[in-house]
Amino acid sequence: MTYKTPLHYLSAQELAEKIQQREITSKAVTEHFLNRICKYNPEFSAYTTVFKERALALAENADRLLAAGIILSPFHGVPISVKEHFQWKGSTAHYGSKARLDCISQTNSRVVDRLIALGMPILGKTAMTEFAFGLAGQNPTMGTAHNPWSLETLKSPGGSSAGAGVALALGLCPIALGGDTGGSVRAPAAHTYNVGFKPSSGMISRANAMPLSPTLDVVGVVSRTVQDSAIMTELLTFPDLEDSLTLSEIGLTAQTNFMQKEDKPNLPKLYVLSEATWPMPVNTDYKAYWLKTLKQLESTGYELIEWAPHDSEFFKSLGDYNSVILAYEAYQIFGELAEDPNAELWLTVRNRILNGKTITKDSYHAALDYREECQSLFQAQFPNNGVLLMPAMDQAAQELDFDDIIHTGLGAFLRPANFIDCPAITLPSGLDSDFMPLSIQLLAHRAQDRALLAMATKIESTLGNTRETPDIA
């Protein structure tokens, strides 16, 4: 059977349709991806663990159910990858660290249980930055996933869900799950020409997944299309007794709003963040790409409304305070390990964790108070029926440096959404002068995920160049 698009580069929705129409079996699709993993993963290190037997067993079960007329979900039979920080009973849960190589999961994360119930074979766990503490995706101790858009030099794959983006770009899975505490789903998506979606807090359970900063941690989706992210988020959205945030007013409101679909929703207005209020400057390539994208949107009928917060430093401060909360909470969780000189940690990550020790409890609570204040300010100042367009990065992926400082601009643009708890999505649509991926970012008010995805879907269609793949021949 031939496809205009290779099987491994079809979207999850396209694969689901072929499986449900009996054009191909889940087992055949799963075997196809497993074969590609076997071929390409040794060089690109997208996966840390491959569950061949488990994945095939789940695929065979999906086929048997389908033959009996039972379809468990819209993605029934579609294989998926999960980030290393999701636990699966009986598998190693090292969280990207050599210090945890002897840690075996005694339970499943709620996400893994849910995927199995949805009839989705889990191909394996994808690589991550050690303890998810870094946006460049670098992991010198366990191996860094190789961004396939740069074959000759090792450039940033984006992190911390590095393997998720690389696996999508290589065609080693059709959709992937990751975690986003300060941009960790959107960064790898942006650096590998994929869609990265961070939902509002409290929509998807984080139970039995690695915590980094419980205040900020969100489960997100890396996908080929906006629609894939929307469907996957809907399938994973439910209140969970094991994650109190999903039972909170914030979580339940976000869930309720997301699950209430309108037949003909009114498309929100598109606002553009004033360049004077960007958290940092962008490089020449990104600036040219940004202006070209705005011109393309305007030429196709979009009304772009410039918007600026009350304070020109507002977005910069959001990222800075996000780092305070992240570091403090990370030290509470991993501080004892980082203090152990015999624990084998990457020095950069060890220092990031130890930085949290210097943050006082008063400073931490001041950051939490400021977070509530900023959430209220954004709620009051940004139009309720709007979606905000802003850069996703200051530059494309660059060569990795051991001190991991070249890509700090990623955090400047991505962390604000975590701090004020906005749903956020990155859309790929261009390349820089070195042919490395570039993306834009969209934000909306908390619990307005549907409005955000509606605008993202329209822009994705307008730009028309959002499904490029790297040439790895």
NUMAR-980095 format. One record per residue (C-alpha): residue in one letter; x, y, z. Coordinates in steps of 0.001 Angstrom, whole numbers. Layout:
<nodes>
('A'; (X; Y; Z));
...
</nodes>
This chain:
<nodes>
('M'; (0; 0; 0));
('T'; (1368; 3447; -897));
('Y'; (751; 6777; 782));
('K'; (1347; 10270; -515));
('T'; (2771; 10976; 2923));
('P'; (4913; 8176; 4390));
('L'; (3114; 6196; 7060));
('H'; (5474; 7438; 9757));
('Y'; (4754; 11084; 8970));
('L'; (965; 10836; 9056));
('S'; (-772; 12585; 11923));
('A'; (-2305; 10564; 14731));
('Q'; (-5761; 11438; 13414));
('E'; (-4860; 10270; 9887));
('L'; (-3486; 6992; 11229));
('A'; (-6578; 6476; 13390));
('E'; (-8828; 6839; 10354));
('K'; (-6834; 4243; 8395));
('I'; (-6925; 1815; 11323));
('Q'; (-10648; 2246; 11910));
('Q'; (-11391; 1904; 8193));
('R'; (-9439; -1392; 8220));
('E'; (-6883; -98; 5710));
('I'; (-4102; -1141; 8078));
('T'; (-3920; -2799; 11490));
('S'; (-2673; -1292; 14702));
('K'; (-110; -4093; 14880));
('A'; (1245; -3238; 11422));
('V'; (1472; 457; 12306));
('T'; (3165; -308; 15617));
('E'; (5639; -2672; 13940));
('H'; (6422; 33; 11395));
('F'; (7340; 2516; 14112));
('L'; (9283; -77; 16102));
('N'; (11321; -895; 12996));
('R'; (12124; 2774; 12485));
('I'; (13100; 3094; 16128));
('C'; (15433; 126; 15728));
('K'; (16972; 1756; 12649));
('Y'; (17354; 5362; 13783));
('N'; (17361; 5458; 17575));
('P'; (20955; 4227; 18020));
('E'; (22170; 7346; 16219));
('F'; (19612; 9904; 17406));
('S'; (18876; 8712; 20984));
('A'; (15249; 9790; 20987));
('Y'; (14178; 6869; 23187));
('T'; (15652; 5740; 26494));
('T'; (13464; 2618; 26691));
('V'; (11548; 773; 23969));
('F'; (8633; -1452; 24974));
('K'; (8520; -3737; 21938));
('E'; (6662; -6670; 23505));
('R'; (4267; -4498; 25495));
('A'; (3538; -2256; 22507));
('L'; (2809; -5188; 20190));
('A'; (584; -6848; 22793));
('L'; (-1420; -3620; 23174));
('A'; (-1649; -3261; 19381));
('E'; (-2892; -6825; 18964));
('N'; (-5504; -6194; 21645));
('A'; (-6616; -3032; 19869));
('D'; (-7032; -5023; 16644));
('R'; (-9070; -7738; 18390));
('L'; (-11379; -5128; 19909));
('L'; (-11792; -3378; 16580));
('A'; (-12659; -6677; 14910));
('A'; (-15380; -7084; 17545));
('G'; (-16733; -3623; 16754));
('I'; (-15299; -1963; 19864));
('I'; (-13481; 1366; 19472));
('L'; (-12080; 2664; 22741));
('S'; (-11249; 6189; 21588));
('P'; (-10687; 8382; 18511));
('F'; (-7022; 7295; 18663));
('H'; (-7796; 3599; 19061));
('G'; (-4788; 1595; 17871));
('V'; (-2543; 4627; 17326));
('P'; (898; 4183; 18959));
('I'; (2339; 6915; 21174));
('S'; (5523; 7719; 23085));
('V'; (5751; 9067; 26634));
('K'; (8469; 11116; 28286));
('E'; (10882; 9312; 30589));
('H'; (9293; 10915; 33643));
('F'; (6035; 8916; 33307));
('Q'; (6163; 5708; 35336));
('W'; (5224; 2293; 33949));
('K'; (5298; -584; 36400));
('G'; (8344; -2816; 36014));
('S'; (10368; -334; 33967));
('T'; (13272; 1852; 35065));
('A'; (12265; 5323; 36236));
('H'; (15594; 7130; 36027));
('Y'; (14186; 10575; 35090));
('G'; (17195; 11152; 32860));
('S'; (19694; 10653; 35684));
('K'; (22365; 8020; 36288));
('A'; (21707; 8525; 39984));
('R'; (18379; 6679; 39559));
('L'; (19335; 3790; 37300));
('D'; (18348; 1269; 39974));
('C'; (14870; 2787; 40456));
('I'; (12128; 502; 39128));
('S'; (8538; 1727; 38944));
('Q'; (6164; -89; 41272));
('T'; (3103; 1555; 39755));
('N'; (1838; 3272; 36614));
('S'; (1430; 6981; 36138));
('R'; (-2207; 7904; 35608));
('V'; (-1368; 8946; 32051));
('V'; (-26; 5473; 31214));
('D'; (-3153; 3814; 32620));
('R'; (-5290; 6196; 30594));
('L'; (-3429; 5553; 27331));
('I'; (-3852; 1804; 27754));
('A'; (-7574; 2300; 28404));
('L'; (-7786; 4403; 25231));
('G'; (-6384; 1537; 23161));
('M'; (-3086; 3267; 22371));
('P'; (88; 1120; 22231));
('I'; (2966; 2800; 24100));
('L'; (6153; 2519; 22036));
('G'; (8572; 3600; 24742));
('K'; (9924; 6365; 26926));
('T'; (11637; 9328; 25295));
('A'; (14814; 11087; 26435));
('M'; (14762; 14094; 28711));
('T'; (17040; 16594; 30392));
('E'; (18153; 15279; 33782));
('F'; (15250; 15810; 36206));
('A'; (13607; 17953; 33501));
('F'; (15761; 20906; 34554));
('G'; (16716; 22613; 31283));
('L'; (15170; 23843; 28041));
('A'; (18036; 23072; 25645));
('G'; (17469; 19330; 25993));
('Q'; (21065; 18538; 26815));
('N'; (21941; 15454; 28894));
('P'; (25694; 14695; 28896));
('T'; (25461; 11841; 31406));
('M'; (22653; 9776; 29840));
('G'; (22997; 10958; 26257));
('T'; (21477; 13910; 24413));
('A'; (18774; 13341; 21813));
('H'; (20167; 14449; 18440));
('N'; (18092; 17067; 16624));
('P'; (17702; 15600; 13088));
('W'; (17513; 19062; 11537));
('S'; (21279; 19287; 12106));
('L'; (23068; 16108; 11055));
('E'; (26677; 17301; 11145));
('T'; (26695; 19170; 14465));
('L'; (24857; 18464; 17718));
('K'; (22355; 21281; 18122));
('S'; (19710; 21729; 20765));
('P'; (16716; 19400; 20434));
('G'; (14851; 21567; 22940));
('G'; (14018; 20331; 26403));
('S'; (13275; 19011; 28742));
('S'; (11061; 16684; 26645));
('A'; (13882; 16434; 24114));
('G'; (13236; 12916; 22858));
('A'; (9584; 13663; 22197));
('G'; (10383; 16308; 19593));
('V'; (13178; 14270; 18022));
('A'; (10984; 11153; 17818));
('L'; (8247; 13110; 16026));
('A'; (10702; 14744; 13638));
('L'; (12271; 11386; 12739));
('G'; (8945; 9612; 12310));
('L'; (9548; 7350; 15318));
('C'; (6060; 8002; 16715));
('P'; (2973; 9898; 15515));
('I'; (2317; 11747; 18794));
('A'; (4104; 12163; 22131));
('L'; (3426; 13202; 25720));
('G'; (5756; 15338; 27805));
('G'; (5813; 17667; 30772));
('D'; (5864; 21467; 30689));
('T'; (7052; 23329; 33795));
('G'; (8709; 26263; 32057));
('G'; (8308; 25444; 28365));
('S'; (9470; 21819; 28333));
('V'; (6898; 20679; 25754));
('R'; (6947; 23815; 23629));
('A'; (10751; 24118; 23431));
('P'; (11388; 20700; 21833));
('A'; (8419; 21188; 19530));
('A'; (9749; 24580; 18431));
('H'; (13259; 23247; 17809));
('T'; (12145; 20198; 15813));
('Y'; (9313; 21617; 13659));
('N'; (6394; 20213; 15637));
('V'; (3348; 21535; 17487));
('G'; (3763; 21886; 21254));
('F'; (683; 22396; 23436));
('K'; (650; 23244; 27161));
('P'; (-2917; 23081; 28522));
('S'; (-4214; 24993; 31507));
('S'; (-3279; 23571; 34904));
('G'; (-5454; 20860; 36399));
('M'; (-6722; 19352; 33166));
('I'; (-4444; 16309; 32868));
('S'; (-3442; 14251; 35898));
('R'; (227; 14285; 36917));
('A'; (-190; 11392; 39367));
('N'; (2889; 9141; 39590));
('A'; (4794; 11244; 37084));
('M'; (8062; 12884; 38083));
('P'; (7456; 16154; 39957));
('L'; (9812; 19083; 39402));
('S'; (7688; 22018; 40558));
('P'; (4175; 20971; 41631));
('T'; (2963; 24562; 41365));
('L'; (3972; 24777; 37702));
('D'; (4051; 21202; 36342));
('V'; (1646; 20483; 33470));
('V'; (1331; 17463; 31153));
('G'; (1466; 18542; 27511));
('V'; (1403; 17163; 23973));
('V'; (3898; 17214; 21106));
('S'; (2180; 16482; 17811));
('R'; (2166; 17030; 14063));
('T'; (-1055; 19048; 14025));
('V'; (-3083; 21254; 16339));
('Q'; (-6029; 18897; 15981));
('D'; (-3956; 15964; 17244));
('S'; (-3076; 17962; 20361));
('A'; (-6713; 18941; 20883));
('I'; (-7969; 15360; 20615));
('M'; (-5225; 13968; 22848));
('T'; (-5858; 16618; 25499));
('E'; (-9570; 15894; 25475));
('L'; (-8920; 12162; 25916));
('L'; (-6678; 12808; 28932));
('T'; (-8828; 15461; 30615));
('F'; (-10680; 14245; 33731));
('P'; (-10726; 14809; 37521));
('D'; (-8375; 12396; 39272));
('L'; (-8415; 11613; 42986));
('E'; (-4641; 11115; 42860));
('D'; (-3949; 14665; 41639));
('S'; (-5615; 17278; 43837));
('L'; (-5096; 20014; 41233));
('T'; (-7544; 18254; 38904));
('L'; (-10126; 18434; 41721));
('S'; (-9498; 22104; 42559));
('E'; (-11704; 24949; 41377));
('I'; (-8984; 25922; 38899));
('G'; (-8746; 22426; 37469));
('L'; (-12471; 21704; 37343));
('T'; (-13174; 25045; 35652));
('A'; (-10568; 24364; 32996));
('Q'; (-11930; 20843; 32446));
('T'; (-15530; 22012; 32220));
('N'; (-14731; 24811; 29777));
('F'; (-12668; 22489; 27615));
('M'; (-15254; 19726; 27415));
('Q'; (-18095; 22117; 26546));
('K'; (-17800; 22391; 22786));
('E'; (-19731; 24986; 20830));
('D'; (-21198; 24046; 17458));
('K'; (-20014; 27287; 15907));
('P'; (-17610; 28970; 18318));
('N'; (-16835; 32624; 17765));
('L'; (-13203; 32919; 16716));
('P'; (-11349; 35121; 19215));
('K'; (-9547; 38282; 18176));
('L'; (-5838; 38026; 17476));
('Y'; (-3582; 40364; 19439));
('V'; (160; 40778; 18886));
('L'; (2497; 41425; 21797));
('S'; (4217; 44768; 21292));
('E'; (7911; 44318; 20569));
('A'; (8730; 46947; 23203));
('T'; (7471; 44524; 25869));
('W'; (9227; 41365; 24666));
('P'; (11241; 39796; 27507));
('M'; (14418; 39976; 25403));
('P'; (15543; 40816; 21839));
('V'; (15506; 38190; 19081));
('N'; (18255; 37558; 16548));
('T'; (18204; 38775; 12942));
('D'; (16852; 35545; 11476));
('Y'; (13982; 35332; 13910));
('K'; (13096; 39005; 13476));
('A'; (12849; 38552; 9704));
('Y'; (10728; 35427; 10192));
('W'; (8470; 37225; 12662));
('L'; (7828; 40147; 10324));
('K'; (7220; 37806; 7387));
('T'; (4709; 35815; 9446));
('L'; (2806; 38942; 10491));
('K'; (2700; 40121; 6887));
('Q'; (1419; 36734; 5741));
('L'; (-1343; 36771; 8338));
('E'; (-2372; 40322; 7448));
('S'; (-2390; 39545; 3724));
('T'; (-4810; 36677; 4320));
('G'; (-7329; 38787; 6208));
('Y'; (-6293; 38687; 9871));
('E'; (-6772; 41845; 11870));
('L'; (-3683; 42051; 14054));
('I'; (-4219; 44228; 17115));
('E'; (-1086; 45365; 18913));
('W'; (-1266; 44863; 22682));
('A'; (1056; 45797; 25516));
('P'; (769; 45135; 29274));
('H'; (763; 48018; 31714));
('D'; (4451; 47477; 32457));
('S'; (7028; 46994; 29694));
('E'; (8949; 44633; 32017));
('F'; (5871; 42525; 32768));
('F'; (6736; 39479; 30644));
('K'; (10379; 39519; 31681));
('S'; (9396; 39479; 35334));
('L'; (7063; 36521; 34758));
('G'; (9910; 34357; 33522));
('D'; (12231; 35465; 36312));
('Y'; (9732; 34695; 39087));
('N'; (8804; 31403; 37427));
('S'; (12449; 30394; 37880));
('V'; (12291; 31273; 41601));
('I'; (9321; 28972; 42218));
('L'; (10792; 26224; 40070));
('A'; (14188; 26257; 41785));
('Y'; (12751; 26373; 45309));
('E'; (10360; 23474; 44751));
('A'; (12933; 21429; 42822));
('Y'; (15304; 21667; 45785));
('Q'; (12596; 20406; 48145));
('I'; (12242; 17318; 45945));
('F'; (15782; 16639; 44714));
('G'; (17927; 18662; 47127));
('E'; (19089; 15702; 49186));
('L'; (20268; 13930; 46049));
('A'; (22003; 17059; 44737));
('E'; (23772; 17468; 48100));
('D'; (25215; 13956; 47836));
('P'; (28713; 14234; 46280));
('N'; (28584; 10554; 45332));
('A'; (25404; 10925; 43294));
('E'; (26219; 10975; 39588));
('L'; (24565; 14183; 38356));
('W'; (25427; 16559; 35551));
('L'; (27108; 19495; 37292));
('T'; (24870; 22035; 35555));
('V'; (21696; 20354; 36822));
('R'; (23191; 19782; 40277));
('N'; (23906; 23516; 40542));
('R'; (20420; 24416; 39326));
('I'; (18888; 22268; 42043));
('L'; (21276; 23646; 44681));
('N'; (20373; 27201; 43668));
('G'; (16993; 26497; 45192));
('K'; (18672; 26171; 48582));
('T'; (19605; 29863; 48480));
('I'; (15969; 30924; 48039));
('T'; (14348; 31703; 51372));
('K'; (10856; 30593; 52280));
('D'; (9824; 34258; 52405));
('S'; (11134; 34843; 48875));
('Y'; (9316; 31748; 47680));
('H'; (5997; 32828; 49166));
('A'; (6524; 36328; 47784));
('A'; (6896; 34741; 44322));
('L'; (3670; 32785; 44835));
('D'; (1878; 35974; 45877));
('Y'; (3278; 37798; 42863));
('R'; (2033; 34945; 40673));
('E'; (-1527; 35459; 41896));
('E'; (-1161; 39201; 41377));
('C'; (106; 38747; 37811));
('Q'; (-2643; 36286; 36995));
('S'; (-5196; 38867; 38099));
('L'; (-3454; 41638; 36184));
('F'; (-3361; 39629; 32977));
('Q'; (-6982; 38623; 33463));
('A'; (-7970; 42267; 33891));
('Q'; (-5805; 43803; 31170));
('F'; (-5795; 41334; 28311));
('P'; (-9129; 41222; 26422));
('N'; (-11239; 38252; 27433));
('N'; (-12056; 37289; 23847));
('G'; (-8456; 37415; 22674));
('V'; (-5538; 35222; 21746));
('L'; (-2053; 36676; 22101));
('L'; (572; 36088; 19423));
('M'; (4192; 36382; 20556));
('P'; (7593; 34866; 19720));
('A'; (8330; 31325; 20848));
('M'; (12085; 31858; 20976));
('D'; (14838; 34402; 20473));
('Q'; (16691; 32198; 17970));
('A'; (16642; 28748; 16412));
('A'; (18541; 25809; 17894));
('Q'; (22275; 26442; 18230));
('E'; (25201; 24137; 18985));
('L'; (25067; 22878; 22546));
('D'; (27423; 24274; 25177));
('F'; (28355; 22433; 28353));
('D'; (27305; 25304; 30611));
('D'; (23916; 25357; 28839));
('I'; (23565; 29119; 28601));
('I'; (23171; 29723; 24847));
('H'; (19474; 28860; 24873));
('T'; (18340; 30893; 27879));
('G'; (16149; 32949; 25538));
('L'; (13781; 29988; 25268));
('G'; (12851; 30371; 28894));
('A'; (12334; 34092; 28541));
('F'; (9553; 33559; 26000));
('L'; (8080; 30252; 27214));
('R'; (8054; 30513; 31025));
('P'; (5540; 33402; 31264));
('A'; (2678; 31071; 30246));
('N'; (3488; 28733; 33125));
('F'; (3710; 31570; 35628));
('I'; (283; 33044; 34834));
('D'; (-1162; 29603; 33999));
('C'; (-2116; 30352; 30400));
('P'; (-2732; 27638; 27855));
('A'; (-4; 28090; 25253));
('I'; (914; 26522; 21936));
('T'; (3868; 26786; 19574));
('L'; (3382; 26445; 15820));
('P'; (6272; 25748; 13427));
('S'; (6209; 27602; 10122));
('G'; (9699; 28514; 8951));
('L'; (13452; 27936; 8929));
('D'; (16371; 30211; 9717));
('S'; (19417; 30782; 7476));
('D'; (20924; 27504; 8741));
('F'; (17690; 25653; 7902));
('M'; (16775; 25170; 11546));
('P'; (13091; 25303; 12618));
('L'; (11382; 28486; 13805));
('S'; (8025; 28816; 15580));
('I'; (5490; 31317; 16812));
('Q'; (3592; 31090; 20106));
('L'; (-44; 31723; 21022));
('L'; (-1436; 32327; 24548));
('A'; (-4954; 32748; 25910));
('H'; (-6590; 33315; 29286));
('R'; (-6565; 30467; 31793));
('A'; (-9252; 27856; 31029));
('Q'; (-9755; 29229; 27509));
('D'; (-7953; 26322; 25868));
('R'; (-10679; 25790; 23268));
('A'; (-10441; 29375; 22041));
('L'; (-6665; 29075; 21813));
('L'; (-6830; 25824; 19840));
('A'; (-9472; 27246; 17503));
('M'; (-7220; 30178; 16609));
('A'; (-4165; 27919; 16352));
('T'; (-6018; 25605; 13959));
('K'; (-6949; 28521; 11734));
('I'; (-3424; 29969; 11734));
('E'; (-1959; 26526; 11059));
('S'; (-4160; 26280; 7971));
('T'; (-3326; 29826; 6885));
('L'; (437; 29411; 7128));
('G'; (242; 26126; 5249));
('N'; (3856; 25093; 5873));
('T'; (3563; 23574; 9321));
('R'; (4362; 19919; 8496));
('E'; (7903; 20014; 7151));
('T'; (10232; 17141; 8009));
('P'; (14027; 16930; 8085));
('D'; (15971; 15242; 5296));
('I'; (17803; 12381; 6994));
('A'; (18551; 10415; 3815));
</nodes>
